[in-house]
């Protein structure tokens, strides 16, 4: 595999820690406070195992453009759509008015374009282990068949299950119609990954963590012979034929496919959360546990060859950061000036941030938190049929709207 050169943008760091003893979300790592402010220019994974910090350069300010001025004038706000018990995702087919919201306890709800209404579309809570990082974790809709939806959940043993269910109408799915596409044992209760999403060619992609524990305890991060620790491709037509699509991920709670590009928010361990942006192609290696972000974690000289470097790092201690929550690329009509910008948050920090992936780098970083506020623990994102952006917290579904 070629060595992929990806520039890096580091966000500023503050000494702000999460409170001990609070409930954990998709993945919560704790670390000592970090007070160093670091910015980096174009960079790759460090070339030597002895590297302990990212090289620093003097950043330059991009010239003011019309798009920059439009962004500067943009005001965002959160509008509460529904109070729910631990929602984690909203999804909809492009162009359709209705969509679906899932809650971690194993329930699928109908979103009618304005509210979450009526009885559950599907309730599989009796099949779901809803503990810690386990539960109903993601939903995907068949891209062309309105009668099929797909769920990723933890079964009573803690194993990862991806299943297809049949919709008899937009508001009702048959729990007896379950067709299991994947059953993957999990050696621990954390790092279950989460996201399922269809690729443009019709494959269902699943993010799976390294099996849990700490320090890649089970040796899955760089093991091509397991489905854990990477992205898994599944066919939904005929036999599922699961295969490892990519490797070297610690816990990809959320990724986002935007055309032929994939944005992967991978939860870190000791100090770094990261986002990688690459072409949507199989065989890539994102580096865990050899590297955490750009930092050598368990590497030797030469290990960096062929690895994908992240385009974004967020240090633990930056505004309460502990577990990155990706993230969507905005393609809606309400904010044309935000077209193509990737939005993300953090389970503990609860902020709303974005960047534009341009010329191989994370450009024009923005923090919208002062405008929208901190709504609590952010668990996920989603878009409706018009491409408008929604955020889920442990207690609410929120729409991102124009502020004033």
Secondary structure, 3 states (H helix, E strand, C coil): CCCECCCCEECCCCCCCCCCCCCCCCCCCCCCCCCCCCCCCCCCCCCCCCCCCCCCCCCCCCCCCHHHHHHHCCCEEEEEEEECCCEEEEECCCCCCCEEEEECCCEEEEECCCCECCCCCEECHHHCCCCCCCCEEEEEECCCCCCEEEEEEECCCCCEEEEEEEEEECCEEEEEEEEEEEEECCCCCCCCCCCEEECCCCCEEEEECCCCCCCCCCCCCCCCCCCCCEEEEECCCCCCCCEEEEECCCCCCEEEEECCEEEEEECCCCCEEEEEEEECCCCCECCCCCEECCEECCCCCCCCCCEECCCEEEECCCCCCCCEEEEEECCCCCCHHHCCEEEEEECCCCCCEEEEEECCEEEEEEECHHHHCCCCCEEEEEECCCCCEEEEECCEEEEEEECC
